[in-house]
Amino acid sequence: MVNLIWVLLAAVGIIFAAFNGTMKEVNEAIFLTLDEAVMITISLAGVLVFWLGLMKIAEEAGLLRGLAAIFRPIVERIFPEIPKDDPAIGYILSNMTANMFGLGNAATPMGLKAMKEMKRLSGSDGASRSMITFLAINTSSLTLIPTTVIAIRMKYGSVDPTSIVGATITATIISTLAALMIDRFFYYRRMRVRKL
């Protein structure tokens, strides 16, 4: 679906440029931004490798297990239908911990595994309550260190690339709480409708 949206946006832009007589500008913009996109990707890869290395060190030192142990009671309350010792809880905790450190790319495989385990638990092809809740939390993703954004700010010469940390923590706490409240609101509303 997202691919279809991007194709539609690109097609509308190109058609508009063709009718507006600005195809030359569109072509120039495409080729000028290609170099910059490649350079940003390479520079971000270096920063992500650095942070992934730190995450691996933190994992080996037991920091991630400690964070997972701290958040386990909260996660078990948010996902009451998942058994406490099920692998899905471990994958959810790993995903949330990686997101907290702004490592969305590292969090994605854990998120996919968590979804696979929750699908196994539900036994159906439809989205279960746990899957919907996890998607809402993963989308809002509580972030303590926005590594990718810091890397982009460093790339473009920001005077203080880490100045966004406080605002990021505040914004992601609010977005995560809002996601949970909206998720619960619609879940309980759906339950009330089924009872009627």
C-alpha positions as CSV (number, residue, x, y, z in Angstrom):
1,M,0.0,0.0,0.0
2,V,2.8,2.4,0.9
3,N,4.6,1.6,-2.4
4,L,1.4,2.4,-4.3
5,I,1.1,5.8,-2.5
6,W,4.7,6.7,-3.4
7,V,4.2,5.7,-7.0
8,L,1.0,7.7,-7.2
9,L,2.7,10.8,-5.7
10,A,5.6,10.5,-8.2
11,A,3.2,10.0,-11.1
12,V,1.1,13.0,-10.1
13,G,4.2,15.1,-9.8
14,I,5.6,14.1,-13.2
15,I,2.2,14.6,-14.9
16,F,1.8,18.0,-13.3
17,A,5.3,19.0,-14.4
18,A,4.6,17.8,-17.9
19,F,1.4,19.9,-18.2
20,N,3.0,22.9,-16.4
21,G,6.1,22.8,-18.6
22,T,8.6,22.3,-15.8
23,M,10.0,18.8,-16.7
24,K,13.5,20.3,-17.1
25,E,13.4,21.4,-13.4
26,V,12.1,18.0,-12.3
27,N,14.9,16.2,-14.1
28,E,17.5,18.5,-12.7
29,A,16.1,18.1,-9.1
30,I,16.2,14.3,-9.5
31,F,19.8,14.2,-10.6
32,L,21.0,16.8,-8.1
33,T,19.5,15.0,-5.2
34,L,20.8,11.6,-6.2
35,D,24.4,12.5,-5.2
36,E,23.2,13.9,-1.9
37,A,21.0,10.9,-1.1
38,V,23.9,8.5,-1.7
39,M,26.3,10.6,0.5
40,I,23.6,10.8,3.3
41,T,23.1,7.1,3.2
42,I,26.8,6.3,3.4
43,S,27.3,8.8,6.3
44,L,24.3,7.5,8.2
45,A,25.5,3.9,7.7
46,G,28.7,4.8,9.6
47,V,26.8,6.3,12.5
48,L,24.3,3.3,12.6
49,V,27.2,0.8,12.6
50,F,28.7,2.7,15.5
51,W,25.5,2.7,17.5
52,L,24.8,-0.9,16.6
53,G,28.2,-1.8,17.9
54,L,27.4,0.0,21.1
55,M,24.1,-1.9,21.3
56,K,26.0,-5.1,20.9
57,I,28.4,-4.1,23.7
58,A,25.4,-3.1,25.9
59,E,23.8,-6.5,25.1
60,E,27.0,-8.4,26.0
61,A,27.3,-6.4,29.2
62,G,23.7,-7.2,30.2
63,L,22.4,-3.7,29.9
64,L,19.7,-4.7,27.5
65,R,18.6,-7.6,29.7
66,G,18.4,-5.2,32.6
67,L,16.3,-2.8,30.6
68,A,14.1,-5.7,29.4
69,A,13.7,-6.8,33.1
70,I,12.7,-3.3,34.1
71,F,10.1,-3.0,31.3
72,R,8.9,-6.7,31.5
73,P,6.1,-6.0,34.1
74,I,4.8,-3.0,32.0
75,V,4.9,-5.1,28.8
76,E,3.1,-8.0,30.4
77,R,0.3,-5.6,31.5
78,I,0.0,-4.0,28.1
79,F,-0.2,-7.5,26.5
80,P,-2.2,-9.5,29.0
81,E,-3.2,-12.2,26.4
82,I,0.4,-13.2,25.7
83,P,1.8,-15.8,28.2
84,K,4.6,-14.4,30.4
85,D,7.3,-16.8,29.2
86,D,6.3,-16.8,25.5
87,P,9.1,-15.8,23.0
88,A,6.8,-13.0,21.7
89,I,7.4,-11.0,25.0
90,G,11.1,-11.3,24.5
91,Y,10.9,-10.0,20.9
92,I,8.6,-7.2,21.9
93,L,11.1,-6.1,24.7
94,S,14.0,-6.3,22.2
95,N,12.1,-4.2,19.7
96,M,11.2,-1.6,22.3
97,T,14.7,-1.4,23.7
98,A,16.2,-0.9,20.2
99,N,13.6,1.8,19.5
100,M,14.5,3.6,22.7
101,F,18.0,4.0,21.4
102,G,16.8,5.3,18.1
103,L,17.8,2.2,16.2
104,G,14.7,1.6,14.1
105,N,16.7,-0.4,11.6
106,A,17.8,-2.8,14.3
107,A,14.3,-2.9,15.9
108,T,12.6,-3.9,12.7
109,P,13.7,-7.6,12.6
110,M,12.7,-8.0,16.3
111,G,9.3,-6.4,15.5
112,L,8.7,-8.8,12.6
113,K,9.6,-11.7,14.8
114,A,7.3,-10.4,17.5
115,M,4.4,-10.1,15.0
116,K,5.1,-13.7,13.7
117,E,5.0,-15.0,17.3
118,M,1.7,-13.1,18.0
119,K,0.2,-14.5,14.8
120,R,1.1,-18.0,16.0
121,L,-0.6,-17.3,19.3
122,S,-3.7,-15.9,17.8
123,G,-4.0,-18.8,15.3
124,S,-5.7,-16.7,12.7
125,D,-4.7,-14.5,9.7
126,G,-6.5,-11.5,11.2
127,A,-4.8,-8.9,13.4
128,S,-5.1,-9.8,17.1
129,R,-5.5,-7.4,19.9
130,S,-1.8,-7.8,20.8
131,M,-0.7,-7.2,17.2
132,I,-2.7,-4.0,17.0
133,T,-1.4,-2.7,20.3
134,F,2.2,-3.6,19.3
135,L,1.8,-1.8,16.0
136,A,0.5,1.3,17.8
137,I,3.4,1.3,20.3
138,N,6.0,0.5,17.6
139,T,4.8,3.4,15.4
140,S,4.9,5.9,18.3
141,S,8.1,4.3,19.6
142,L,9.4,5.8,22.8
143,T,12.9,7.1,22.0
144,L,15.6,8.1,24.5
145,I,18.5,8.7,22.0
146,P,17.4,9.7,18.4
147,T,20.6,8.4,16.8
148,T,19.5,8.8,13.2
149,V,18.3,12.3,13.7
150,I,21.5,13.2,15.5
151,A,23.5,11.7,12.7
152,I,21.6,13.8,10.1
153,R,22.1,17.0,12.2
154,M,25.9,16.2,12.5
155,K,26.1,15.7,8.7
156,Y,24.6,19.1,8.1
157,G,26.9,20.9,10.6
158,S,24.5,21.5,13.5
159,V,26.1,23.5,16.3
160,D,24.5,21.2,18.9
161,P,23.2,18.0,17.2
162,T,22.1,16.5,20.5
163,S,19.9,19.4,21.6
164,I,16.8,17.6,20.4
165,V,17.2,14.8,22.9
166,G,14.9,16.4,25.5
167,A,12.2,17.3,23.0
168,T,12.4,13.8,21.5
169,I,11.9,12.1,24.8
170,T,9.0,14.4,25.7
171,A,7.3,14.0,22.2
172,T,7.7,10.2,22.1
173,I,6.4,9.8,25.7
174,I,3.3,11.7,24.7
175,S,2.9,9.9,21.4
176,T,3.3,6.5,23.1
177,L,0.8,7.3,25.8
178,A,-1.6,8.7,23.2
179,A,-1.2,5.5,21.1
180,L,-2.0,3.3,24.1
181,M,-5.0,5.4,25.1
182,I,-6.4,5.3,21.5
183,D,-5.7,1.6,21.2
184,R,-7.5,0.9,24.5
185,F,-10.4,3.2,23.6
186,F,-11.1,1.5,20.3
187,Y,-10.6,-2.0,21.8
188,Y,-13.2,-1.4,24.6
189,R,-15.5,0.3,22.2
190,R,-15.3,-2.7,19.9
191,M,-16.0,-5.0,22.9
192,R,-19.1,-3.0,23.8
193,V,-20.4,-3.1,20.3
194,R,-20.0,-6.9,20.2
195,K,-21.9,-7.3,23.4
196,L,-24.9,-5.4,21.9
